[in-house]
Amino acid sequence: MMRVAHSTLYNTNMLRLGDLTSRLSLANEVVSTGKQINKLSDDPTGLNQVLNIKANLANLEQLKRNISEGRTWLNSAETALATTKELVTDTKVLALAMDNDSVSSADRAEAAATVRGTLEHLVMLANSDLNGRYIFAGTRIDTVPFQLDTTVNPPTVTYHGNDSEFAVKSGRNTTVGVGHDGEKIFWEDTLEVDATNNRIDFSEDGGTTQLVATIQNGTYTADALAAEVERALEAASGVGRDFTATYDANTRQYAITNDDAGNLQMLWNSGANTGTSIAPDLGFDPTADDAVGGPYTSDREARWGIFQTLIDLEGYLQTDDRNGINRSLSRLDANLNHMIAGVSSIGEKESRLDVKEQIIEDLILSYEEKRSKIEDADIIEAVSKLQAAEMAYQAALASTARILRLSLVDYM
């Protein structure tokens, strides 16, 4: 009978024990981590899939953070505009109270001071920021967007932002604007013309004969208003008169010329209808007539919006101009509607973010389920395998101990 060398038995059993030890360690690692893929050799293909899924999940989590930040921006803007709406409403109530025969000049002067305070408060709201980033500055979020200059009379408000929207990424190829073009929010692209601001008094004989041009009531863009002013002047002047009215978008000024009457004069101050003149809305000085001859160019920018309304109203209150106060009431209505439209626009963006966030949540859940199927272990099955591995290891230890037990009889 061939005798098996003791070293051979020893090496064979050590190899077997090593293999069982590796299996036991792997089973123990699966149970302790809860994952069936813990290193590349466990499942190269599965690990590659898991890594791709984790990369997609990281991108989705970043989009969630973007949406959260975007919602904060929108909420801040909505709060600022809601406060602005309240200020406009309060100012309208004040103007209504001041448009009364029983109100004294002192009362109106006090109201003018209140309007100035409202203007300053409004500029502060327009300069609202989040951690030093301004929400009404377009994409120039590090620049204070609005500046109120009270060293001039009347005061002026200038915009230092731009006409773009600061946006956050809400998808692989999509963004949502959460910052705002402050100029679009606090100034308006259209003017409401009604009985309070639809007249132009002028003369073609140096002031001797007054003519009245009537602007048709309606809502006008800057260019459309220029065309309507031209039509109204020609209609009031008579057949054959040729007027030109233009709007310069760069300077925001209007220009009026008459090619047929060199003695044209705009009667902004001395006309019979100065109380309902459109002069302030065209940027002309309503307190003075223009010199005979022309051409006539706006004395300041023709700006429409809550800032200009408050600036004008303050002046009307200071000078006891009841017609001006009445005109401001109409303007305040338009300003309030503009603010309401701005708040509605923000609400639409918030809804878009809500929808996008829900889509992202669903995608995250789907990716997590897919990752779990590939990577996570079935704990019950893993524990069973661990117990089986432990039993096999213990049995191997016992059998090896018996096989390798040494005595002198083995060598006799």
C-alpha positions in Angstrom: 0.0 0.0 0.0 1.4 3.4 -1.0 2.0 5.7 2.0 0.9 9.4 1.7 3.5 11.8 3.0 2.5 13.9 6.0 3.5 17.1 4.2 1.2 16.4 1.4 -1.7 15.9 3.8 -0.8 19.1 5.5 -0.5 21.2 2.3 -3.8 19.8 1.0 -5.7 20.6 4.1 -4.2 24.1 4.4 -5.3 24.8 0.8 -8.8 23.6 1.7 -8.9 25.7 4.8 -7.6 28.8 3.0 -10.4 28.4 0.4 -13.0 28.0 3.1 -11.6 31.0 5.0 -11.9 33.2 1.9 -15.5 32.0 1.4 -16.3 32.7 5.0 -14.7 36.2 4.8 -16.7 37.0 1.7 -20.0 35.8 3.2 -19.3 37.8 6.4 -18.5 40.9 4.4 -21.8 40.6 2.5 -23.8 40.3 5.7 -21.9 43.1 7.5 -22.1 45.6 4.6 -25.5 44.5 3.2 -24.0 44.7 -0.3 -23.2 41.9 -2.6 -20.7 44.1 -4.5 -17.9 45.4 -2.3 -15.0 45.4 -4.8 -14.4 45.1 -8.5 -13.7 41.4 -8.5 -17.1 40.7 -7.0 -19.0 41.8 -10.2 -17.1 44.0 -12.7 -20.1 44.6 -14.9 -22.4 45.3 -11.9 -20.0 47.6 -10.3 -19.7 49.7 -13.5 -23.5 50.0 -13.6 -23.6 51.0 -9.9 -20.9 53.7 -10.5 -22.9 55.1 -13.4 -26.1 55.1 -11.3 -24.3 56.9 -8.4 -23.0 59.6 -10.9 -26.5 60.2 -12.1 -27.8 60.3 -8.5 -25.1 62.9 -7.7 -26.2 65.1 -10.6 -29.9 64.8 -9.6 -29.0 65.8 -6.0 -27.2 68.9 -7.3 -30.3 69.8 -9.4 -32.4 69.4 -6.2 -30.0 71.9 -4.4 -30.3 74.2 -7.4 -34.1 74.1 -7.3 -34.0 74.7 -3.5 -31.8 77.8 -4.1 -34.0 79.0 -6.9 -37.1 78.7 -4.8 -35.4 80.8 -2.1 -34.7 83.5 -4.8 -38.3 83.4 -6.0 -39.8 83.6 -2.5 -37.6 86.6 -1.7 -38.7 88.4 -4.9 -42.3 87.5 -4.2 -42.1 88.9 -0.7 -40.5 92.1 -2.0 -43.2 92.6 -4.6 -46.0 91.8 -2.2 -44.7 94.5 0.1 -44.5 96.8 -2.9 -48.1 96.1 -3.7 -49.0 97.2 -0.2 -47.0 100.4 -0.5 -48.7 101.2 -3.8 -52.2 100.5 -2.3 -51.4 102.7 0.7 -50.1 105.5 -1.6 -53.3 105.3 -3.6 -55.4 105.7 -0.4 -53.2 108.7 0.5 -53.6 110.3 -2.9 -57.4 109.9 -2.8 -57.4 111.6 0.6 -55.3 114.5 -0.8 -57.5 115.0 -3.8 -60.1 116.9 -1.8 -61.1 120.5 -1.4 -60.9 120.3 2.4 -57.3 119.3 2.4 -54.8 122.2 3.2 -51.4 122.9 1.6 -49.8 121.9 4.9 -51.6 118.5 4.8 -50.4 117.9 1.2 -46.8 118.9 2.2 -46.9 116.4 4.9 -48.3 113.8 2.5 -45.4 114.7 0.1 -43.0 113.7 2.8 -44.8 110.4 3.3 -44.5 109.7 -0.5 -40.8 110.5 -0.3 -40.5 107.9 2.4 -42.4 105.4 0.4 -40.1 106.0 -2.6 -37.0 105.4 -0.4 -38.6 102.2 1.0 -39.4 101.0 -2.5 -35.8 101.5 -3.7 -34.7 99.5 -0.7 -37.1 96.7 -1.6 -35.8 96.9 -5.2 -32.3 96.4 -3.8 -33.2 93.2 -1.9 -30.4 90.7 -1.8 -29.7 87.1 -0.7 -26.3 87.0 1.0 -25.0 89.9 -1.0 -26.5 88.7 -4.3 -29.1 91.1 -5.6 -32.3 89.5 -6.9 -33.5 92.4 -9.1 -30.1 93.1 -10.9 -30.4 90.7 -13.8 -27.2 88.6 -14.0 -25.2 91.4 -12.3 -26.0 90.0 -9.0 -23.0 91.5 -7.2 -24.1 95.1 -8.2 -26.6 97.2 -6.3 -29.2 97.6 -9.0 -31.0 100.8 -8.1 -29.7 104.2 -7.0 -32.0 107.0 -5.8 -30.5 110.5 -6.3 -32.3 113.1 -4.1 -29.7 115.8 -4.7 -31.6 116.8 -7.9 -35.2 118.1 -8.1 -37.1 116.1 -9.0 -35.3 113.0 -7.7 -34.2 110.3 -10.1 -33.8 106.6 -9.9 -31.2 104.8 -12.1 -30.8 101.2 -12.8 -27.3 99.5 -12.8 -28.3 95.9 -13.5 -28.9 94.4 -16.9 -31.8 92.9 -18.8 -30.9 89.3 -18.3 -32.2 86.9 -15.7 -30.0 85.1 -13.2 -31.0 81.4 -13.7 -30.4 78.0 -12.0 -30.0 74.8 -13.8 -33.1 72.6 -13.4 -32.2 69.8 -15.8 -29.5 68.6 -18.1 -30.4 71.1 -20.8 -32.9 73.4 -19.0 -32.7 76.4 -16.7 -35.2 78.5 -14.8 -34.8 82.3 -14.3 -35.0 83.1 -10.6 -33.3 86.5 -10.6 -35.0 89.4 -12.3 -34.5 92.2 -14.7 -35.2 95.0 -12.3 -35.9 97.5 -15.0 -38.7 95.2 -16.3 -40.1 94.8 -12.8 -40.2 98.4 -11.6 -40.6 100.2 -14.9 -43.3 99.6 -17.5 -43.2 99.1 -21.3 -46.6 100.6 -21.8 -48.5 103.7 -20.9 -52.2 103.9 -20.1 -53.8 107.0 -21.7 -57.1 108.2 -20.4 -58.9 111.4 -19.6 -56.2 112.4 -17.1 -53.3 112.5 -19.6 -54.7 112.7 -23.2 -54.2 116.3 -24.3 -51.5 118.4 -26.0 -51.9 122.2 -26.3 -49.9 123.8 -29.0 -49.8 126.8 -31.4 -48.7 127.3 -34.9 -48.6 131.1 -34.8 -46.4 131.7 -31.8 -49.0 131.3 -29.1 -51.8 133.5 -30.4 -54.1 130.7 -31.4 -54.3 127.6 -29.2 -54.8 124.2 -30.8 -55.6 121.0 -28.8 -54.5 117.5 -29.9 -56.4 114.7 -28.2 -54.7 111.3 -27.8 -57.0 108.4 -28.2 -57.5 106.5 -24.9 -55.7 103.1 -24.7 -52.6 101.3 -23.8 -49.5 102.3 -25.8 -45.9 101.1 -26.3 -43.3 103.9 -26.6 -43.3 103.7 -30.4 -47.0 103.3 -30.7 -47.5 106.4 -28.5 -45.2 108.4 -30.8 -47.3 107.4 -33.8 -50.5 108.4 -32.0 -49.1 111.8 -30.9 -48.2 112.4 -34.5 -51.7 111.5 -35.7 -53.3 113.6 -33.0 -51.2 116.7 -33.8 -51.9 116.5 -37.5 -55.6 116.0 -36.9 -55.8 119.1 -34.6 -53.7 121.2 -37.0 -55.7 120.7 -40.1 -55.3 119.3 -43.6 -51.9 119.6 -45.0 -49.9 119.9 -41.8 -47.1 117.4 -41.5 -45.8 116.5 -38.0 -43.2 114.0 -37.0 -43.1 112.4 -33.6 -40.4 109.8 -32.8 -39.1 107.9 -29.8 -35.4 107.2 -29.2 -35.0 103.9 -27.3 -31.4 104.7 -26.5 -32.1 108.0 -24.8 -35.7 107.3 -23.9 -36.7 110.6 -25.2 -39.4 111.9 -27.6 -38.9 114.4 -30.4 -41.7 116.4 -32.1 -41.2 118.5 -35.2 -43.5 120.3 -37.7 -42.2 120.5 -41.3 -44.8 123.0 -42.4 -45.0 125.5 -39.6 -41.7 127.0 -38.3 -43.6 129.0 -35.7 -44.8 125.9 -33.9 -44.9 126.2 -30.1 -45.7 123.5 -27.5 -47.9 125.1 -24.7 -47.1 122.7 -21.9 -47.7 125.2 -19.2 -50.0 128.0 -20.5 -52.4 125.8 -22.5 -56.0 125.4 -21.4 -55.6 121.7 -20.8 -52.4 121.5 -18.8 -54.2 119.6 -16.1 -54.8 116.7 -18.5 -51.6 117.1 -20.5 -49.5 114.1 -21.6 -46.3 116.2 -21.2 -45.0 114.5 -18.1 -45.4 111.0 -19.7 -43.5 112.2 -22.8 -40.7 113.5 -20.6 -41.4 117.2 -21.2 -41.3 119.8 -18.5 -45.0 120.6 -17.8 -44.1 123.8 -15.9 -42.8 125.7 -19.0 -43.8 126.3 -22.6 -41.2 125.4 -25.3 -39.7 128.2 -27.4 -41.2 128.9 -30.8 -39.7 126.9 -33.7 -38.7 123.5 -32.4 -37.8 120.7 -32.9 -38.8 119.7 -29.4 -37.1 116.9 -27.4 -38.0 115.5 -24.1 -36.4 117.3 -21.2 -35.8 114.1 -19.3 -36.2 110.3 -20.0 -39.8 109.3 -20.6 -40.0 106.6 -17.9 -43.2 104.9 -16.8 -43.5 102.9 -13.6 -43.9 103.2 -9.9 -40.7 105.1 -9.3 -41.7 107.9 -11.7 -45.3 107.9 -10.4 -44.1 108.5 -6.8 -41.6 111.2 -7.9 -44.4 113.0 -9.8 -46.9 112.6 -7.0 -44.5 114.1 -4.5 -44.2 117.1 -6.8 -47.9 117.4 -7.3 -48.5 117.3 -3.5 -45.8 119.9 -2.9 -47.4 122.3 -5.4 -51.1 121.6 -4.6 -51.6 120.3 -8.1 -55.0 118.6 -7.9 -55.0 117.6 -11.5 -51.6 116.0 -11.1 -52.8 114.1 -8.0 -55.8 112.8 -10.0 -53.4 111.8 -12.8 -51.3 109.9 -10.3 -54.3 107.9 -9.2 -54.7 106.5 -12.6 -51.0 105.8 -12.8 -51.0 104.0 -9.5 -53.7 101.7 -10.8 -51.5 100.8 -13.7 -48.5 100.3 -11.4 -50.5 98.0 -9.2 -51.6 95.9 -12.1 -48.0 95.7 -13.3 -46.9 94.5 -9.8 -49.6 91.9 -9.7 -48.5 90.6 -13.1 -44.9 90.4 -11.7 -46.1 88.3 -8.7 -48.1 86.0 -11.1 -45.0 85.5 -13.2 -43.0 84.4 -10.1 -45.8 82.0 -9.1 -45.6 80.4 -12.6 -41.9 79.9 -12.1 -42.4 78.4 -8.7 -44.9 75.9 -10.2 -42.3 75.0 -12.8 -39.8 74.3 -10.1 -42.3 72.2 -8.2 -43.0 70.0 -11.2 -39.3 69.7 -12.0 -38.5 68.8 -8.4 -41.2 66.0 -8.4 -39.7 64.6 -11.6 -36.3 64.6 -10.0 -37.6 62.9 -6.9 -39.2 60.2 -9.1 -35.9 59.7 -11.0 -33.9 59.4 -7.8 -36.3 56.8 -6.5 -36.0 54.9 -9.8 -32.2 55.0 -9.8 -32.1 54.0 -6.1 -34.3 50.9 -6.8 -32.1 50.0 -9.8 -28.9 50.4 -7.7 -30.4 48.3 -4.9 -31.2 45.4 -7.2 -27.7 45.4 -8.5 -25.7 46.2 -5.4 -27.7 45.3 -2.3 -27.7 41.8 -0.9 -30.6 39.6 0.1 -29.9 39.6 3.8 -31.8 36.4 4.6 -29.9 34.6 1.8 -26.6 36.2 2.8 -27.0 35.1 6.5 -27.8 31.5 5.3 -24.7 31.5 3.2 -22.7 32.8 6.1 -24.0 30.1 8.4 -23.2 27.4 5.8 -19.7 28.8 5.3 -19.2 28.8 9.1 -20.4 25.2 9.4 -18.1 24.1 6.5 -15.2 25.9 8.0 -15.8 24.4 11.4 -16.1 20.9 9.9 -12.9 21.4 7.9 -11.1 22.4 11.0 -12.3 19.4 12.9 -11.4 16.9 10.1 -8.0 18.5 9.6 -7.2 18.3 13.3 -8.0 14.6 13.3 -6.1 13.9 10.1 -3.0 15.8 11.1 -2.9 14.4 14.7 0.7 13.1 15.3 1.8 10.0 17.2 4.8 7.6 17.1 2.5 4.9 15.8 2.3 6.8 12.5 6.0 6.3 12.0 6.3 2.6 13.0 
